[in-house]
């Protein structure tokens, strides 16, 4: 067999020596494709392997929402050819999430320094805020000393005082570092979810919980991106903001319940009880991960 470039395709596998009768070796699975191609093909092959749009991606995403928990269950049970693998789908979803955050300009971690009406300087570190208008406001050395002295009087450790000092001097740098570290924080939450599922379903193997967690987060990240951008850029009165927050919490809890039932075949009572425990543990872990994100940003 001859390729377009004139190379003769082998009749035996270059990897194991088995006879070839198709595009892939029946013994080891290696492709018979000739590697002697333009160097750019290494990049395109990698991207194609990661983002190949073969119809399964949209099908998998659709079924994540219409059959919660069942995609992961079917994948674990062996029906893998019908769905996009969980790691690939999670990477695609996370890239969409961070692209939405980046293009909208939302600051994942935001550092603000202000001076109150009575002249007292303060520093605030929050998450998911609007893009900054103009240059970051910094405090004078005298105001910084006031902030640090007040923190020490309240028993704040020297480590956090040094962190606050770094944030007051270089707020934009800290925000950029936090944004860069957020992808690692997000994958950490996937494993937190998997470990909590393992504790609540100890008879299942960790690999099953990990697949379940990856598919759950792939479905979770897309509406989360839309919610974050909406909440940041659409001004809402206090009552409407609280309503949106409560609705988001209840929806997340319901999603965990449905995914638990779909993947583990749980009863309604067991799924609801576990969803409450998982959501409480997840939120608590997210707080510590957020603190860790700020910590990493100061290194």
Phi, psi and omega in degrees: 000137185243136179278173178296331181277359178096358179280142179274123178284136184288156176267352176235153182291130180290342183272313185239352177085001180289153178294141182259136177219058183150189184286339182230151179289132180287343182270309185246350177085002181288143178289147177274000181301137179287130182282346184280081181227175177304145184302330181300336181296336177297320179289313182295324178296319180295314180294322180294321179295327182275319189243016182305122183267085187257015180093336182286333184297308180295322178298317181295314179300316181299317182286338174299328181266330182269337179228065186304128178087338185283330178298311179296321180297314179297321181295315179296323183282359174114355181271066189269335183290339184278345187232154172291132181305148187298320181295315180298316182294321178297318179298316179299314181296319180292324177295320176297318180300308183289331175294318178297319179294317183292313183292329178279343180082009180297133177270118181296315171239127183241133179247122180233132174247131183224167174234122183289175182298330180272007176090005181277124180281149180212161175229137180233136174240117181232180179236154176054074180237164179299160173299148181284138174273110179079201182283152177294139178280130179243160179261152176291160178305325180293316179293324177298319179296324179295316180299315182293318179297320179295321179294320179295323177296332180271004176086015179289136183291161180297328180300310182289331174294319177295322177297316179296321180295318178296321179294323180290329181274327184224063184297318183292325178294318179296320179296319179295318179295321179296320178297320180293327182275350186293330179295322176293323178295323182291317178294330176297322179293330175299315181287330174298315179298317180295320180291321176296322177294323178297319179296321183275340177230069189293345182279347179270154178281154182300324181299325178294315179296324180293316176299316178301315182293320180295315179293321179299314181290328176299320177285327186285326189290327183293308176294332178295318178299315179297319181293317180298311180297318179298312184294327183283321190258345179258109180292131181232146172294163186304315183296322180290321178297318178295320179298315179298318181296313180296318178298318179296319180295313180295321179295319179296317179297318178296322179296317178298320178298312182294321179292324177297314179296317183292323184272317185260358183056043183281160171286163179299315181298312180296319181295318180294317180298314180293326180294323177296315180295318181294317181295319178296314179294324181294313180297317178299316179295323180297324178297314179293324177294322178296319177296318177297325178298317178294320180298312181298326182293340182268353183283000000 
